[in-house]
């Protein structure tokens, strides 16, 4: 039986107002009501109407949660304080994804192209794994870099994993069970070491 491919890219819908807050580095986390698979390293943002196209790609860290024992988000971006304080407007938005970079597509991918060329049936209304055909036609790291943290999510996991050997006493994560930020980091590092 063939193993499922590891999916590192997902398409999410976004309004242009919120996207521009990320582009301007005012908002440094994307808040969602669901956990994105830990294998996902990049979000391809589909801008809702009137734009109706994929215009930006952002590298992300795995989800931060606000479960007992979790570290709070650093309050250096729009929404971070409200997430930490469980503000009423953030009810249900229990997953925060740190944005590590913003790339602007040289040519946005229109909804028409998404349907006709890449086999997406309709405008994304929730998470959709980015089809391989889009990934091959639009290499994310060849797009226009708007900004990038000193260490992107990919670089952080590679450099951390190369410095640390896996502790045999570490347990494998239980699917669906929320993790603290420290446990998430250890799990990412262990997963990266296991793939070598």
Backbone as a printed PyTorch tensor [residue, N CA C, xyz], in Angstrom:
tensor([[[  0.8420,  -1.1800,   0.0000],
         [  0.0000,   0.0000,   0.0000],
         [  0.8890,   1.2440,   0.0000]],

        [[  0.6190,   2.1700,  -0.9120],
         [  1.4250,   3.3900,  -1.0240],
         [  1.0870,   4.3480,   0.1110]],

        [[  2.1200,   5.0050,   0.6080],
         [  1.8790,   5.9670,   1.6780],
         [  1.3570,   7.2730,   1.0910]],

        [[  0.5820,   7.9870,   1.8850],
         [  0.0340,   9.2620,   1.4410],
         [  1.1630,  10.2780,   1.3370]],

        [[  1.0990,  11.1630,   0.3330],
         [  2.1400,  12.1810,   0.2340],
         [  2.0230,  13.1730,   1.3890]],

        [[  3.1590,  13.6920,   1.8200],
         [  3.1550,  14.7130,   2.8670],
         [  2.7440,  16.0250,   2.2180]],

        [[  1.7360,  16.6360,   2.7700],
         [  1.2270,  17.8900,   2.2000],
         [  1.7860,  19.0520,   2.9920]],

        [[  2.5010,  19.9330,   2.3120],
         [  3.1550,  21.0570,   2.9760],
         [  2.5070,  22.3950,   2.6430]],

        [[  1.5210,  22.3970,   1.7400],
         [  0.9100,  23.6480,   1.2820],
         [ -0.6060,  23.5290,   1.3150]],

        [[ -1.2560,  24.6050,   1.7540],
         [ -2.7110,  24.6340,   1.8380],
         [ -3.1940,  25.9940,   1.3480]],

        [[ -4.3760,  26.0150,   0.7340],
         [ -5.0020,  27.2660,   0.2990],
         [ -6.0580,  27.6260,   1.3330]],

        [[ -6.0440,  28.8800,   1.7900],
         [ -7.0640,  29.3760,   2.7160],
         [ -7.6560,  30.6710,   2.1670]],

        [[ -8.9640,  30.8700,   2.3460],
         [ -9.5780,  32.1290,   1.9270],
         [ -9.2340,  33.2520,   2.9090]],

        [[ -9.1930,  34.4650,   2.3870],
         [ -8.8210,  35.6220,   3.2160],
         [ -9.4050,  36.8810,   2.5770]],

        [[ -9.8140,  37.8230,   3.4170],
         [-10.2120,  39.1220,   2.8770],
         [ -8.9470,  39.9430,   2.6460]],

        [[ -9.0140,  40.8480,   1.6830],
         [ -7.8320,  41.6570,   1.3670],
         [ -7.4310,  42.5450,   2.5420]],

        [[ -8.3960,  43.0420,   3.3110],
         [ -8.0660,  43.8990,   4.4580],
         [ -7.1370,  43.1850,   5.4340]],

        [[ -7.4990,  41.9520,   5.7970],
         [ -6.6570,  41.1900,   6.7260],
         [ -5.3230,  40.8160,   6.0910]],

        [[ -5.3500,  40.5170,   4.7980],
         [ -4.0990,  40.1600,   4.1160],
         [ -3.1350,  41.3320,   4.1380]],

        [[ -3.6320,  42.5220,   3.9140],
         [ -2.7500,  43.6880,   3.9000],
         [ -2.1690,  43.9710,   5.2830]],

        [[ -2.8920,  43.6190,   6.3490],
         [ -2.3260,  43.7420,   7.6960],
         [ -1.1230,  42.8140,   7.8570]],

        [[ -1.1840,  41.6350,   7.2570],
         [ -0.0470,  40.7130,   7.2910],
         [  1.0840,  41.2460,   6.4360]],

        [[  0.7630,  41.7410,   5.2480],
         [  1.7820,  42.2940,   4.3390],
         [  2.5260,  43.4320,   5.0230]],

        [[  1.8030,  44.2790,   5.7610],
         [  2.4260,  45.4280,   6.4560],
         [  3.0680,  45.0370,   7.7860]],

        [[  3.0260,  43.7500,   8.1360],
         [  3.5860,  43.2130,   9.3800],
         [  2.8810,  43.7240,  10.6230]],

        [[  1.6510,  44.1690,  10.4840],
         [  0.8630,  44.5970,  11.6370],
         [  0.2660,  43.3720,  12.3380]],

        [[ -0.1100,  42.3890,  11.5500],
         [ -0.6830,  41.1310,  12.0500],
         [  0.3440,  40.0450,  11.7590]],

        [[  0.7950,  39.3250,  12.8060],
         [  1.8440,  38.3190,  12.5930],
         [  1.3890,  36.8850,  12.9020]],

        [[  0.1080,  36.7050,  13.1520],
         [ -0.4690,  35.3650,  13.3230],
         [ -1.7530,  35.2940,  12.5170]],

        [[ -2.0150,  34.1280,  11.9790],
         [ -3.3090,  33.8600,  11.3530],
         [ -4.0860,  32.9920,  12.3340]],

        [[ -5.3050,  33.4270,  12.6650],
         [ -6.1330,  32.7490,  13.6570],
         [ -7.2140,  31.9500,  12.9480]],

        [[ -7.3480,  30.6900,  13.3390],
         [ -8.3400,  29.8250,  12.7220],
         [ -9.0540,  29.0100,  13.7970]],

        [[-10.2210,  28.4860,  13.4290],
         [-11.0110,  27.6670,  14.3480],
         [-10.6390,  26.1960,  14.2660]],

        [[ -9.6910,  25.8660,  13.4240],
         [ -9.3070,  24.4770,  13.2240],
         [ -7.7890,  24.3550,  13.1500]],

        [[ -7.3240,  23.1610,  13.4520],
         [ -5.8890,  22.8880,  13.3770],
         [ -5.5380,  22.4970,  11.9440]],

        [[ -4.5410,  23.1590,  11.4130],
         [ -3.9880,  22.7980,  10.1090],
         [ -2.9580,  21.7030,  10.3730]],

        [[ -2.8880,  20.7210,   9.5100],
         [ -1.9490,  19.6040,   9.6900],
         [ -0.5440,  20.1250,   9.9860]],

        [[  0.1450,  19.4640,  10.9070],
         [  1.4890,  19.8890,  11.3120],
         [  2.4770,  19.8360,  10.1570]],

        [[  2.1840,  19.0640,   9.1220],
         [  3.0870,  18.9780,   7.9620],
         [  3.0450,  20.2350,   7.0940]],

        [[  1.9870,  21.0400,   7.2460],
         [  1.8320,  22.2370,   6.3990],
         [  2.8220,  23.3120,   6.8200]],

        [[  3.5670,  23.7800,   5.8380],
         [  4.5810,  24.8100,   6.0680],
         [  4.2170,  26.1530,   5.4340]],

        [[  3.2740,  26.1190,   4.4790],
         [  2.9260,  27.3400,   3.7560],
         [  1.4250,  27.4350,   3.5380]],

        [[  0.9190,  28.6730,   3.6400],
         [ -0.4700,  28.9800,   3.2970],
         [ -0.4500,  29.8160,   2.0210]],

        [[ -1.2330,  29.3920,   1.0470],
         [ -1.4640,  30.1480,  -0.1740],
         [ -2.7970,  30.8620,   0.0590]],

        [[ -2.7670,  32.1880,   0.1640],
         [ -3.9820,  32.9250,   0.4980],
         [ -4.7680,  33.2810,  -0.7590]],

        [[ -6.0070,  32.7980,  -0.7670],
         [ -6.9640,  33.1300,  -1.8230],
         [ -7.7270,  34.3520,  -1.3430]],

        [[ -7.6150,  35.4720,  -2.0710],
         [ -8.3220,  36.6930,  -1.6940],
         [ -9.7420,  36.6260,  -2.2380]],

        [[-10.7030,  36.7620,  -1.3380],
         [-12.1150,  36.6930,  -1.6970],
         [-12.4870,  37.8000,  -2.6740]],

        [[-13.7030,  37.7150,  -3.2370],
         [-14.2250,  38.7160,  -4.1650],
         [-14.1230,  40.1070,  -3.5160]],

        [[-13.8040,  41.1090,  -4.2690],
         [-13.8080,  41.1700,  -5.7330],
         [-12.5190,  40.6770,  -6.4030]],

        [[-11.5070,  40.2970,  -5.6380],
         [-10.2320,  39.8830,  -6.2230],
         [-10.3130,  38.4780,  -6.8120]],

        [[-10.7950,  37.5240,  -6.0370],
         [-10.9890,  36.1480,  -6.4830],
         [ -9.7450,  35.5440,  -7.1300]],

        [[ -8.6480,  35.6160,  -6.3930],
         [ -7.4060,  34.9980,  -6.8680],
         [ -6.4740,  34.6810,  -5.7090]],

        [[ -5.5250,  33.7720,  -5.9630],
         [ -4.4560,  33.5040,  -5.0020],
         [ -3.3660,  34.5220,  -5.3000]],

        [[ -2.9840,  35.2980,  -4.3000],
         [ -2.0190,  36.3720,  -4.5310],
         [ -0.7880,  36.2850,  -3.6330]],

        [[ -0.8890,  35.6110,  -2.4830],
         [  0.2040,  35.5880,  -1.5150],
         [  0.4400,  34.1770,  -0.9860]],

        [[  1.6860,  33.9310,  -0.6300],
         [  2.0910,  32.6870,   0.0150],
         [  2.8370,  33.0780,   1.2850]],

        [[  2.4940,  32.4580,   2.3950],
         [  3.1590,  32.7570,   3.6640],
         [  3.6700,  31.4690,   4.3000]],

        [[  4.9310,  31.5000,   4.7500],
         [  5.4470,  30.3970,   5.5510],
         [  4.8830,  30.5610,   6.9580]],

        [[  4.5700,  29.4400,   7.5910],
         [  3.9720,  29.4820,   8.9260],
         [  4.6720,  28.5010,   9.8580]],

        [[  4.4800,  28.7490,  11.1530],
         [  4.8580,  27.7880,  12.1820],
         [  3.6370,  26.9160,  12.4720]],

        [[  3.8350,  25.7400,  13.0790],
         [  2.6780,  24.9340,  13.4980],
         [  1.8170,  25.6980,  14.5090]],

        [[  0.6300,  25.2090,  14.7240],
         [ -0.3530,  25.8980,  15.5580],
         [  0.1330,  26.1340,  16.9840]],

        [[ -0.1640,  27.3240,  17.4720],
         [ -0.0670,  27.6300,  18.9030],
         [ -1.4960,  27.5650,  19.4200]],

        [[ -1.6510,  27.0210,  20.6140],
         [ -2.9780,  26.9250,  21.2060],
         [ -2.9810,  27.6850,  22.5300]],

        [[ -4.1280,  27.7670,  23.1280],
         [ -4.2310,  28.4490,  24.4220],
         [ -4.7920,  27.5080,  25.4780]],

        [[ -4.2770,  26.3150,  25.4720],
         [ -4.6520,  25.3160,  26.4580],
         [ -3.8730,  25.5550,  27.7480]],

        [[ -4.3470,  25.0330,  28.8760],
         [ -3.5910,  25.1800,  30.1200],
         [ -2.1520,  24.6940,  29.9360]],

        [[ -1.2020,  25.5000,  30.3730],
         [  0.2070,  25.1540,  30.2640],
         [  0.8820,  25.6770,  29.0100]],

        [[  0.1070,  26.1550,  28.0260],
         [  0.6970,  26.7110,  26.8080],
         [  1.2400,  28.1110,  27.0770]],

        [[  2.3390,  28.4290,  26.4230],
         [  2.8710,  29.7880,  26.5010],
         [  1.9420,  30.7270,  25.7530]],

        [[  1.7340,  31.9500,  26.2690],
         [  0.9200,  32.9150,  25.5290],
         [  1.6870,  33.4270,  24.3180]],

        [[  0.9510,  33.9790,  23.3550],
         [  1.6050,  34.6140,  22.2100],
         [  2.2890,  35.8860,  22.6840]],

        [[  3.3930,  36.2340,  22.0510],
         [  4.0000,  37.5350,  22.2970],
         [  3.0280,  38.5690,  21.7530]],

        [[  2.7380,  39.5980,  22.5270],
         [  1.7100,  40.5600,  22.1360],
         [  2.3150,  41.6620,  21.2680]],

        [[  2.8240,  41.2470,  20.1050],
         [  3.4990,  42.1670,  19.1930],
         [  2.7950,  42.2790,  17.8480]],

        [[  1.5460,  41.8140,  17.7680],
         [  0.8060,  41.8870,  16.5150],
         [ -0.6860,  41.9910,  16.7730]],

        [[ -1.4270,  42.4620,  15.7660],
         [ -2.8760,  42.5950,  15.8930],
         [ -3.5120,  41.2470,  16.2280]],

        [[ -4.3430,  41.2460,  17.2540],
         [ -5.0810,  40.0540,  17.6400],
         [ -4.3900,  39.1630,  18.6550]],

        [[ -3.0860,  39.3250,  18.8480],
         [ -2.3660,  38.4290,  19.7580],
         [ -2.8530,  38.5810,  21.1980]],

        [[ -3.0300,  39.8170,  21.6390],
         [ -3.4850,  40.0580,  23.0150],
         [ -4.8970,  39.4940,  23.2060]],

        [[ -5.7650,  39.7280,  22.2180],
         [ -7.1380,  39.2430,  22.2980],
         [ -7.1740,  37.7090,  22.3210]],

        [[ -6.2960,  37.0780,  21.5520],
         [ -6.1870,  35.6190,  21.5620],
         [ -5.8060,  35.1420,  22.9570]],

        [[ -4.7720,  35.7670,  23.5410],
         [ -4.3070,  35.3720,  24.8770],
         [ -5.3810,  35.5670,  25.9380]],

        [[ -6.1230,  36.6620,  25.8530],
         [ -7.1210,  37.0140,  26.8740],
         [ -8.4810,  36.3630,  26.6080]],

        [[ -8.5670,  35.5930,  25.5290],
         [ -9.8250,  34.9410,  25.1480],
         [-10.9610,  35.9540,  24.9800]],

        [[-10.6600,  37.0250,  24.2840],
         [-11.6460,  38.0620,  23.9950],
         [-12.8490,  37.4210,  23.2890]],

        [[-14.0330,  37.9590,  23.5340],
         [-15.2630,  37.3850,  22.9730],
         [-15.2100,  37.2770,  21.4470]],

        [[-14.5610,  38.2330,  20.7810],
         [-14.4640,  38.1900,  19.3200],
         [-13.5720,  37.0430,  18.8270]],

        [[-12.7890,  36.4710,  19.7120],
         [-11.8730,  35.3760,  19.3530],
         [-12.4350,  34.0130,  19.7930]],

        [[-13.6910,  33.9860,  20.1970],
         [-14.2900,  32.7240,  20.6480],
         [-14.2250,  31.6970,  19.5180]],

        [[-13.6710,  30.5390,  19.8440],
         [-13.5560,  29.4720,  18.8610],
         [-12.2870,  29.5220,  18.0270]],

        [[-11.6420,  30.6730,  17.9750],
         [-10.3880,  30.7950,  17.2160],
         [ -9.2500,  30.3270,  18.1230]],

        [[ -9.1280,  29.0190,  18.2500],
         [ -8.2170,  28.4320,  19.2280],
         [ -6.8470,  28.0720,  18.6680]],

        [[ -6.6020,  28.3710,  17.3920],
         [ -5.3280,  28.0160,  16.7660],
         [ -4.7120,  29.2520,  16.1200]],

        [[ -3.4800,  29.5420,  16.4920],
         [ -2.7570,  30.7130,  15.9680],
         [ -1.5110,  30.2190,  15.2370]],

        [[ -1.3420,  30.6910,  14.0130],
         [ -0.2160,  30.2730,  13.1740],
         [  0.6840,  31.4790,  12.9220]],

        [[  1.8910,  31.4290,  13.4560],
         [  2.8440,  32.5330,  13.2760],
         [  3.2290,  32.6310,  11.8080]],

        [[  3.1470,  33.8290,  11.2640],
         [  3.5340,  34.0980,   9.8820],
         [  5.0330,  34.4020,   9.8760]],

        [[  5.7810,  33.6500,   9.0920],
         [  7.2410,  33.8010,   9.0330],
         [  7.7340,  34.5120,   7.7870]],

        [[  6.9010,  34.5720,   6.7420],
         [  7.2990,  35.2650,   5.5200],
         [  6.0660,  35.5550,   4.6870]],

        [[  6.2200,  36.5110,   3.7840],
         [  5.1640,  36.8280,   2.8190],
         [  5.8100,  36.9020,   1.4350]],

        [[  5.2630,  36.1190,   0.5150],
         [  5.6740,  36.1600,  -0.8920],
         [  4.4590,  36.5690,  -1.7130]],

        [[  4.6760,  37.4850,  -2.6490],
         [  3.6100,  37.9030,  -3.5630],
         [  3.8160,  37.1650,  -4.8830]],

        [[  2.7730,  36.5070,  -5.3500],
         [  2.8640,  35.8070,  -6.6240],
         [  3.1240,  36.8100,  -7.7460]],

        [[  4.0720,  36.4960,  -8.6130],
         [  4.3820,  37.3750,  -9.7470],
         [  3.1290,  37.5810, -10.5850]],

        [[  2.3590,  36.5160, -10.7450],
         [  1.0800,  36.6010, -11.4370],
         [  0.0440,  35.8780, -10.6040]],

        [[ -0.9240,  36.6060, -10.0140],
         [ -1.9450,  35.9390,  -9.2020],
         [ -2.6500,  34.8370,  -9.9970]],

        [[ -3.1170,  33.8250,  -9.2770],
         [ -3.8250,  32.7030,  -9.9010],
         [ -5.3190,  32.9730,  -9.7640]],

        [[ -5.9470,  33.3080, -10.8790],
         [ -7.3650,  33.6730, -10.8700],
         [ -8.2350,  32.4550, -10.5810]],

        [[ -9.4570,  32.7220, -10.1620],
         [-10.4110,  31.6470,  -9.9220],
         [-10.6610,  30.8670, -11.2080]],

        [[-10.7140,  31.5610, -12.3300],
         [-10.9150,  30.8920, -13.6240],
         [ -9.7660,  29.9190, -13.8790]],

        [[ -8.5160,  30.3630, -13.6780],
         [ -7.3530,  29.4870, -13.8770],
         [ -7.3750,  28.3330, -12.8780]],

        [[ -7.7690,  28.6170, -11.6330],
         [ -7.8400,  27.5530, -10.6180],
         [ -8.7770,  26.4460, -11.0830]],

        [[ -9.8940,  26.8310, -11.7050],
         [-10.8680,  25.8500, -12.1730],
         [-10.4080,  25.1590, -13.4550]],

        [[-10.0040,  25.9530, -14.4520],
         [ -9.7130,  25.4060, -15.7790],
         [ -8.3570,  24.7120, -15.8650]],

        [[ -7.3430,  25.2730, -15.2370],
         [ -5.9940,  24.7200, -15.3550],
         [ -5.6200,  23.7670, -14.2330]],

        [[ -6.1580,  24.0170, -13.0210],
         [ -5.6690,  23.3070, -11.8490],
         [ -6.6960,  22.4160, -11.1640]],

        [[ -7.8990,  22.3300, -11.7150],
         [ -8.8770,  21.3570, -11.2390],
         [ -9.5710,  21.6660,  -9.9250]],

        [[ -9.5140,  22.9130,  -9.4810],
         [-10.2480,  23.2900,  -8.2630],
         [-11.6760,  23.6200,  -8.6850]],

        [[-12.6500,  22.9990,  -8.0660],
         [-14.0280,  23.0790,  -8.5330],
         [-14.7290,  24.4110,  -8.2350]],

        [[-14.3470,  25.0660,  -7.1220],
         [-15.0110,  26.3140,  -6.7540],
         [-14.0640,  27.1590,  -5.9010]],

        [[-14.4890,  28.3710,  -5.6340],
         [-13.6870,  29.2590,  -4.7940],
         [-13.5010,  28.6360,  -3.4200]],

        [[-12.2790,  28.6250,  -2.8970],
         [-12.0490,  28.0410,  -1.5600],
         [-12.8570,  28.7760,  -0.4900]],

        [[-13.5800,  28.0220,   0.3140],
         [-14.3420,  28.5830,   1.4360],
         [-13.7580,  28.1160,   2.7620]],

        [[-12.8720,  27.1640,   2.7100],
         [-12.1780,  26.6340,   3.8630],
         [-10.8290,  26.1410,   3.3550]],

        [[-10.1190,  25.3420,   4.1550],
         [ -8.8030,  24.8690,   3.7240],
         [ -8.9240,  23.8520,   2.5960]],

        [[ -8.0220,  24.0090,   1.6390],
         [ -7.9230,  23.1170,   0.4930],
         [ -6.4350,  22.8610,   0.2970]],

        [[ -6.0280,  21.6050,   0.2090],
         [ -4.6160,  21.3410,  -0.0510],
         [ -4.2630,  21.8540,  -1.4390]],

        [[ -3.1270,  22.5200,  -1.5360],
         [ -2.7010,  23.1030,  -2.8010],
         [ -2.3510,  21.9740,  -3.7790]],

        [[ -3.0170,  21.9410,  -4.9410],
         [ -2.7270,  20.8800,  -5.9050],
         [ -1.2660,  20.9260,  -6.3850]],

        [[ -0.7170,  19.7400,  -6.6520],
         [  0.6600,  19.6380,  -7.1570],
         [  0.8440,  20.4600,  -8.4250]],

        [[ -0.1910,  20.5400,  -9.2510],
         [ -0.0790,  21.2960, -10.5000],
         [  0.1760,  22.7780, -10.2330]],

        [[ -0.4380,  23.3260,  -9.2030],
         [ -0.1750,  24.7290,  -8.8360],
         [  1.2420,  24.8580,  -8.2980]],

        [[  1.6560,  23.9120,  -7.4510],
         [  3.0020,  23.9770,  -6.8610],
         [  4.0850,  23.9230,  -7.9320]],

        [[  3.8940,  23.0570,  -8.9350],
         [  4.9010,  22.9390, -10.0030],
         [  4.9220,  24.1800, -10.9030]],

        [[  3.7490,  24.7610, -11.1600],
         [  3.6620,  25.9200, -12.0550],
         [  4.0490,  27.2260, -11.3770]],

        [[  4.0540,  27.2550, -10.0540],
         [  4.3070,  28.4860,  -9.2970],
         [  5.2200,  28.1740,  -8.1190]],

        [[  6.4950,  28.0240,  -8.3670],
         [  7.4300,  27.6980,  -7.2900],
         [  7.3900,  28.8230,  -6.2540]],

        [[  7.0040,  28.4770,  -5.0280],
         [  6.7550,  29.4970,  -4.0100],
         [  7.9850,  30.3490,  -3.7220]],

        [[  9.1770,  29.7350,  -3.6770],
         [ 10.3700,  30.4990,  -3.3060],
         [ 10.9550,  31.2880,  -4.4700]],

        [[ 10.3100,  31.2340,  -5.6360],
         [ 10.7350,  32.0390,  -6.7930],
         [  9.8250,  33.2490,  -6.9800]],

        [[  8.8770,  33.4140,  -6.0870],
         [  7.9680,  34.5680,  -6.1550],
         [  8.6170,  35.7690,  -5.4740]],

        [[  7.9630,  36.9130,  -5.5390],
         [  8.5110,  38.1460,  -4.9650],
         [  8.4120,  38.1160,  -3.4380]],

        [[  9.5610,  38.1300,  -2.7760],
         [  9.5710,  38.1400,  -1.3080],
         [  9.2500,  39.5460,  -0.8200]],

        [[  8.1530,  39.6890,  -0.0920],
         [  7.7550,  40.9830,   0.4810],
         [  8.5270,  41.2040,   1.7740]],

        [[  8.5390,  40.2180,   2.6440],
         [  9.3500,  40.2250,   3.8640],
         [  9.5120,  38.7950,   4.3630]],

        [[ 10.5120,  38.6320,   5.1880],
         [ 10.8180,  37.3120,   5.7370],
         [ 11.4830,  37.5070,   7.0900]],

        [[ 11.0560,  36.7140,   8.0880],
         [ 11.7330,  36.7370,   9.3860],
         [ 13.1920,  36.3550,   9.1890]],

        [[ 14.0110,  36.6940,  10.1710],
         [ 15.4230,  36.3240,  10.0990],
         [ 15.5730,  34.8310,   9.8710]],

        [[ 14.7360,  34.0440,  10.5390],
         [ 14.7500,  32.5900,  10.3530],
         [ 13.3350,  32.1690,  10.0200]],

        [[ 13.1200,  31.6950,   8.8060],
         [ 11.7860,  31.2430,   8.4210],
         [ 11.4640,  29.9380,   9.1390]],

        [[ 10.2150,  29.5350,   9.0540],
         [  9.7800,  28.3000,   9.7170],
         [ 10.6050,  27.1110,   9.2390]],

        [[ 10.8830,  27.0380,   7.9470],
         [ 11.6450,  25.9180,   7.3950],
         [ 13.0630,  25.9230,   7.9470]],

        [[ 13.7050,  27.0810,   7.9660],
         [ 15.0780,  27.1690,   8.4540],
         [ 15.1660,  26.8390,   9.9340]],

        [[ 14.1840,  27.2830,  10.7110],
         [ 14.1870,  27.0180,  12.1520],
         [ 14.1260,  25.5200,  12.4050]],

        [[ 13.2200,  24.8060,  11.7180],
         [ 13.0970,  23.3720,  11.9900],
         [ 14.3260,  22.6100,  11.5200]],

        [[ 14.9440,  23.0060,  10.4170],
         [ 16.1390,  22.3190,   9.9290],
         [ 17.3090,  22.5480,  10.8620]],

        [[ 17.5480,  23.8100,  11.2610],
         [ 18.7040,  24.0850,  12.1100],
         [ 18.5190,  23.5000,  13.5100]],

        [[ 17.3130,  23.5570,  14.0540],
         [ 17.0750,  22.9910,  15.3860],
         [ 17.2470,  21.4890,  15.3680]],

        [[ 16.7240,  20.8470,  14.3470],
         [ 16.7930,  19.3900,  14.2770],
         [ 18.2250,  18.9090,  14.1080]],

        [[ 19.0310,  19.6590,  13.3700],
         [ 20.3970,  19.2070,  13.1450],
         [ 21.2510,  19.3210,  14.4050]],

        [[ 20.8300,  20.1500,  15.3540],
         [ 21.5910,  20.3350,  16.5900],
         [ 21.1600,  19.3560,  17.6740]],

        [[ 20.0250,  18.6990,  17.5290],
         [ 19.4580,  17.9070,  18.6030],
         [ 19.2330,  16.4750,  18.1640]],

        [[ 19.6230,  15.5520,  19.0030],
         [ 19.3170,  14.1430,  18.7540],
         [ 18.0010,  13.8190,  19.4260]],

        [[ 17.2830,  12.9080,  18.8250],
         [ 15.9850,  12.5340,  19.3760],
         [ 16.1480,  11.7970,  20.6920]],

        [[ 15.3450,  12.2170,  21.6580],
         [ 15.3030,  11.5710,  22.9660],
         [ 14.4190,  10.3360,  22.8530]],

        [[ 14.9570,   9.1330,  23.0650],
         [ 14.1480,   7.9240,  22.9060],
         [ 12.9680,   7.8430,  23.8610]],

        [[ 12.9930,   8.6250,  24.9420],
         [ 11.8810,   8.5780,  25.8910],
         [ 10.6880,   9.4140,  25.4200]],

        [[ 10.8710,  10.2230,  24.3490],
         [  9.7630,  11.0400,  23.8590],
         [  8.6890,  10.1510,  23.2690]],

        [[  7.4530,  10.4460,  23.6160],
         [  6.3300,   9.6780,  23.0910],
         [  5.8650,  10.3070,  21.7950]],

        [[  5.3140,   9.4720,  20.9320],
         [  4.7200,   9.9900,  19.7080],
         [  3.4730,  10.7800,  20.0880]],

        [[  3.1670,  11.8720,  19.3550],
         [  1.9820,  12.6590,  19.6790],
         [  0.7080,  11.8640,  19.4330]],

        [[ -0.2910,  12.1410,  20.2500],
         [ -1.5960,  11.5210,  20.0860],
         [ -2.3840,  12.3900,  19.1230]],

        [[ -2.8960,  11.7900,  18.0570],
         [ -3.6250,  12.5370,  17.0420],
         [ -4.8040,  13.2740,  17.6670]],

        [[ -4.9360,  14.5710,  17.3330],
         [ -6.0430,  15.3750,  17.8240],
         [ -5.8290,  15.9670,  19.1950]],

        [[ -4.7860,  15.5570,  19.9070],
         [ -4.5510,  16.0850,  21.2470],
         [ -3.7340,  17.3720,  21.1400]],

        [[ -4.2210,  18.4870,  21.6980],
         [ -3.4720,  19.7330,  21.6320],
         [ -2.1130,  19.6010,  22.3180]],

        [[ -1.1440,  20.3350,  21.8050],
         [  0.2080,  20.2770,  22.3630],
         [  0.6470,  21.6650,  22.8130]],

        [[  1.5040,  21.6960,  23.8020],
         [  2.0910,  22.9740,  24.1900],
         [  3.0990,  23.3630,  23.1230]],

        [[  3.5130,  24.6310,  23.1100],
         [  4.4840,  25.0980,  22.1090],
         [  5.7900,  24.3190,  22.2230]],

        [[  6.2300,  24.0370,  23.4410],
         [  7.4800,  23.3070,  23.6170],
         [  7.3390,  21.8840,  23.0690]],

        [[  6.2270,  21.2270,  23.3640],
         [  6.0150,  19.8770,  22.8470],
         [  5.8730,  19.8890,  21.3380]],

        [[  5.2480,  20.9520,  20.7790],
         [  5.1350,  21.0580,  19.3250],
         [  6.5230,  21.1370,  18.6970]],

        [[  7.3920,  21.9570,  19.2820],
         [  8.7460,  22.1370,  18.7510],
         [  9.5000,  20.8150,  18.7940]],

        [[  9.4130,  20.0940,  19.9240],
         [ 10.1040,  18.8070,  20.0370],
         [  9.5640,  17.8140,  19.0160]],

        [[  8.2530,  17.8200,  18.8080],
         [  7.6500,  16.9100,  17.8450],
         [  8.1230,  17.2340,  16.4370]],

        [[  8.1550,  18.5280,  16.0580],
         [  8.6440,  18.9280,  14.7360],
         [ 10.0720,  18.4730,  14.5320]],

        [[ 10.9030,  18.7000,  15.5620],
         [ 12.3100,  18.3210,  15.4520],
         [ 12.4470,  16.8100,  15.3140]],

        [[ 11.6880,  16.0740,  16.0960],
         [ 11.7640,  14.6100,  16.0340],
         [ 11.2820,  14.1060,  14.6820]],

        [[ 10.2070,  14.6960,  14.1520],
         [  9.6960,  14.2750,  12.8580],
         [ 10.7320,  14.5360,  11.7840]],

        [[ 11.4120,  15.6670,  11.8840],
         [ 12.4170,  15.9930,  10.8670],
         [ 13.5780,  15.0010,  10.9510]],

        [[ 14.0040,  14.6560,  12.1590],
         [ 15.1090,  13.6950,  12.3020],
         [ 14.7100,  12.3190,  11.7820]],

        [[ 13.4500,  11.9320,  12.0300],
         [ 12.9880,  10.6190,  11.5730],
         [ 12.9600,  10.5310,  10.0520]],

        [[ 12.7910,  11.6650,   9.3640],
         [ 12.6890,  11.6260,   7.9060],
         [ 14.0370,  11.5480,   7.2230]],

        [[ 15.1220,  11.6190,   7.9770],
         [ 16.4660,  11.5580,   7.3690],
         [ 16.8650,  10.1600,   7.0560]]])
